[in-house]
Amino acid sequence: MALKRYELSDGQWVKITSCCPARLVIRDAPARIIVCFVNGCLWVLRSGAHWRDLPERYGKWKTVHKRFSRWCHADIWERAFETLTADRDNRYLMIDSTIVRAH
């Protein structure tokens, strides 16, 4: 499957697998569903679209949003982003313009 815009590469996915809740990986959902969920969240966050505009290939928007919220409260996203930003070759690092100052 070709990598679509905003989606994690296989290498990035392998790095964050350990951040995912073990019960989710083992019991609740096959890995492909979790990958689809994470990519759907990234699609919304990177595109700036509303959750209701989430393409159907990522699942029902309300289900994705509910799981996204649960992961936020459990600090799963924080751990995943810390893991990904530790890689110095990460081409998706972004700098928030509010912290950049001109000298």
C-alpha positions in Angstrom: 0.0 0.0 0.0 1.4 3.4 -1.0 2.0 5.9 1.8 -0.5 8.6 1.7 0.0 12.2 2.8 0.0 12.7 6.6 0.5 8.9 7.4 3.2 7.3 9.4 5.8 5.2 7.6 6.4 1.6 8.6 9.6 2.6 10.4 7.8 5.3 12.4 5.0 2.9 13.2 7.4 0.3 14.6 8.9 3.0 16.9 5.6 4.0 18.5 4.1 0.5 18.8 5.4 0.2 22.3 3.5 3.4 23.3 0.2 1.9 22.4 -1.9 0.3 25.1 -1.0 -3.4 25.3 -4.6 -4.5 25.7 -5.5 -2.6 22.5 -2.7 -4.1 20.5 -3.3 -7.7 21.7 -7.0 -8.0 22.3 -9.3 -5.2 21.1 -8.1 -4.5 17.6 -5.8 -5.9 15.0 -2.7 -3.9 14.2 -4.1 -2.7 10.9 -7.0 -1.0 12.7 -4.7 0.8 15.1 -2.5 2.0 12.2 -5.7 3.2 10.5 -6.8 5.0 13.6 -3.5 6.7 14.2 -3.2 7.8 10.6 -6.8 9.1 10.7 -5.9 11.2 13.8 -2.8 12.5 12.0 -4.9 13.3 8.9 -7.2 15.5 11.0 -4.5 17.2 13.0 -2.2 17.9 10.0 -4.9 18.9 7.6 -6.7 21.2 10.0 -10.0 19.6 8.9 -13.0 19.0 11.3 -13.4 15.5 12.7 -16.6 15.1 10.7 -14.6 15.5 7.5 -12.4 12.5 8.2 -12.2 10.2 5.1 -14.2 7.0 5.5 -11.0 4.9 5.0 -10.0 5.8 8.5 -13.2 4.7 10.1 -16.2 6.4 11.6 -15.2 9.9 12.7 -17.0 9.7 16.0 -15.2 6.5 17.0 -11.8 7.8 15.9 -12.4 11.0 17.9 -13.5 9.2 21.0 -10.4 7.0 21.0 -8.3 10.0 20.2 -9.6 11.7 23.4 -9.0 8.6 25.5 -5.4 8.5 24.3 -5.0 12.2 25.1 -6.1 11.7 28.7 -3.8 8.6 29.0 -0.8 10.5 27.7 -0.3 8.0 24.9 0.1 10.7 22.3 2.7 12.4 24.4 4.8 9.2 24.7 4.4 8.5 21.0 5.6 12.0 20.0 8.5 11.9 22.4 9.5 8.6 20.8 9.3 10.0 17.3 11.1 13.3 18.0 14.0 11.4 19.5 14.9 10.4 16.0 17.1 13.2 14.5 16.3 12.1 11.0 12.6 12.7 11.4 11.5 14.8 8.5 8.1 15.6 10.0 9.4 17.8 12.9 7.6 21.1 13.0 8.5 24.3 14.7 5.7 26.4 16.1 6.0 29.9 14.8 5.0 31.4 18.1 8.4 30.5 19.5 10.5 31.8 16.7 11.8 35.3 17.2 13.6 37.5 14.7 16.9 39.1 15.8 
